[in-house]
């Protein structure tokens, strides 16, 4: 009977020891909090343009406001308003200040301190000083808007829970719609004549770097 009692005590001691160890490890691993699903970012924007035929380089700069809403850690709705105040030379399809509106998605992966994504966002590019008619006293200026597409990469850093640093490296593709141009008499043998500016596809790199708030 003494042998039975001592083995019962040993078994009870082992089971109690294992129970204490399991409870201690559970207390040391609190559940992780989810990342905030929304971001609002103010960025500096730069759009360099290389003209191979003219062998020249120009760039527009301005500001951008970007908003993101994460549906999943790897998927977000992403939109931007970009204002470029360079003031391009007026033309039939481009010129003046440019304002771009984009809305689409970014896809990639997100960790606690950083995220890397690809973006694809259709939108519009609006130009403040284009002209479609040339009169005897000069061109008549107007605002025009064309279809545009923003594609590229997004890198984000999260130095604190509610702070985000974002860098966009992308390319903006613009499709300039065809324009019918009317010229005055002094520019043609007949009193007036019209010419067709054809549809033009153009692209330019666009880089944004900014800081924002996660909420």
URKANOR-V804163 format. One record per pair of residues at least 12 apart in sequence whose ideal C-beta (glycine too) atoms are under 8 Angstrom apart, sorted by the first residue. I is the first residue (numbers start at 1). J is the second residue. D is the distance in whole Angstrom. If there is no record, write none. Layout:
i = [I,I]
j = [J,J]
d = [D,D]
//
This chain:
i = [35,35,35,35,35,35,35,36,36,36,36,37,37,38,38,38,38,38,38,39,39,39,39,39,39,39,39,39,39,40,40,40,40,40,40,41,41,41,41,41,41,41,41,41,41,42,42,42,42,42,42,43,43,43,43,43,43,43,43,43,44,44,44,44,44,44,45,45,45,45,45,45,45,45,45,45,46,46,46,46,46,46,47,47,47,47,47,47,47,47,47,48,48,48,49,58,59,60,60,60,60,60,61,61,61,62,62,62,62,62,63,63,64,64,64,64,64,64,65,65,66,66,66,66,66,66,66,66,67,67,68,70,73,73,74,74,74,74,75,75,75,76,76,76,77,77,77,78,78,78,78,78,78,78,79,79,79,79,79,80,80,80,80,80,80,81,81,81,82,82,82,82,82,83,83,83,83,84,84,84,84,85,86,87,88,88,90,90,90,90,90,91,91,92,92,92,92,92,92,93,93,93,93,93,93,93,93,93,94,94,94,95,95,95,95,95,96,96,96,96,96,97,97,97,98,98,98,98,99,99,99,100,100,100,100,100,100,100,101,101,101,102,102,102,102,102,103,103,103,104,104,104,104,104,104,105,105,105,106,106,106,107,108,110,112,113,113,113,114,114,114,114,115,115,115,115,116,116,116,116,117,117,117,117,118,118,118,118,119,119,119,119,119,119,119,120,120,120,121,121,121,122,122,122,122,123,123,123,123,124,124,124,124,125,125,125,125,125,125,126,126,126,127,127,127,127,128,129,129,130,130,130,132,132,132,132,132,133,133,134,134,134,134,134,135,136,136,136,144,146,146,146,146,147,147,147,148,148,148,148,149,149,150,150,150,150,150,151,151,151,152,152,152,152,152,153,153,153,154,154,154,154,155,155,158,161,162,162,162,163,163,163,163,164,164,164,164,165,165,166,166,166,166,166,167,167,167,168,168,168,168,169,170,170,170,170,171,171,171,171,172,172,172,172,173,173,173,174,174,174,174,175,175,175,176,176,176,176,176,177,178,178,178,178,179,179,180,180,180,180,181,181,181,181,182,183]
j = [70,73,110,112,158,161,214,161,162,214,215,69,70,67,68,69,70,214,215,66,67,68,70,164,166,212,213,214,215,65,66,67,212,213,215,65,66,67,68,164,166,210,211,212,213,63,64,65,210,211,212,63,64,65,66,166,168,208,209,210,61,63,64,208,209,210,61,62,63,64,82,83,84,206,207,208,59,60,61,206,207,208,59,60,61,84,172,204,205,206,207,204,205,207,204,86,86,84,85,86,88,98,84,85,86,82,83,84,85,86,82,83,80,81,82,83,208,210,80,81,78,79,80,166,168,208,210,212,79,80,106,110,109,110,107,108,109,110,105,106,107,105,106,117,103,104,105,103,104,105,106,119,121,154,101,102,103,104,121,100,101,102,121,150,208,99,100,101,99,100,102,206,208,97,98,99,100,97,98,99,100,97,98,129,127,129,129,130,131,139,141,130,131,130,131,132,179,181,197,127,130,144,146,176,177,179,197,200,127,130,176,127,128,129,130,131,127,128,129,130,141,127,128,129,125,126,127,128,125,126,128,123,124,125,126,148,150,172,123,124,126,121,122,123,148,150,121,122,123,119,120,121,122,123,150,119,120,121,118,119,154,119,154,156,158,157,158,159,155,156,157,158,154,155,156,158,153,154,155,156,153,154,155,156,151,152,153,154,150,151,152,153,154,168,170,149,150,151,149,150,151,147,148,149,150,147,148,149,150,145,146,147,148,145,146,147,148,172,174,143,144,145,143,144,145,146,143,141,143,142,143,144,144,179,180,181,182,181,182,181,182,183,184,187,184,184,185,186,177,174,175,176,177,174,175,177,172,173,174,175,172,173,170,171,172,173,206,170,171,173,168,169,170,171,206,168,169,170,166,167,168,169,167,169,214,214,213,214,215,211,212,213,214,211,212,213,214,210,211,208,209,210,211,212,207,208,209,206,207,208,209,207,205,206,207,208,203,204,205,206,203,204,205,206,201,202,203,201,202,203,204,199,200,201,197,199,200,201,202,199,196,197,198,199,196,197,194,195,196,197,194,195,196,197,194,195]
d = [7,7,7,8,8,8,7,7,7,4,5,6,4,7,7,5,7,7,5,8,7,4,8,5,8,6,7,5,8,8,8,5,5,5,7,7,4,8,8,6,5,5,7,3,8,7,8,6,5,7,6,7,4,8,6,7,7,4,6,3,7,7,8,7,6,6,6,5,6,5,5,8,6,7,7,5,6,8,5,7,5,8,6,5,7,6,7,5,7,5,8,7,6,8,5,8,7,4,7,3,7,7,7,7,7,7,5,4,5,7,8,6,5,7,4,7,5,7,7,5,7,7,4,7,8,7,7,7,6,8,7,8,7,4,6,6,5,7,7,8,6,7,5,7,8,8,6,8,6,6,5,6,6,8,8,6,4,7,7,7,8,5,7,8,8,7,7,6,7,4,7,7,8,7,8,5,8,7,4,8,7,5,8,8,8,8,5,6,6,7,6,6,8,6,6,6,5,6,5,8,6,7,7,4,7,6,6,7,5,6,7,6,8,4,5,8,6,4,3,7,8,8,4,7,6,7,6,8,8,5,8,6,7,5,7,6,8,7,5,5,8,4,7,4,7,5,6,7,6,7,5,3,6,8,7,7,6,7,7,4,5,8,7,8,7,7,5,8,7,6,5,7,8,8,4,8,7,7,6,8,7,4,8,7,8,7,6,7,7,7,6,7,5,7,7,8,8,5,7,5,8,7,7,5,8,8,5,7,7,5,7,7,6,7,5,8,4,7,5,6,7,4,7,5,8,8,6,5,8,6,7,5,8,5,7,6,8,7,5,7,7,5,6,7,6,5,7,7,8,6,6,5,6,7,5,8,6,7,5,7,7,5,6,8,5,8,7,6,6,7,6,5,3,6,8,8,5,7,7,7,5,8,5,8,7,7,6,5,7,7,8,7,7,7,5,7,5,8,6,7,7,6,8,7,8,7,5,7,7,4,8,6,7,5,8,8,6,7,6,7,7,6,8,5,7,7,5,7,5,7,8,7,8,6,8,7,4,8,7,6,6,6,6,5,8,4,6,8,6,8,6,5,8,6,5,7]
//
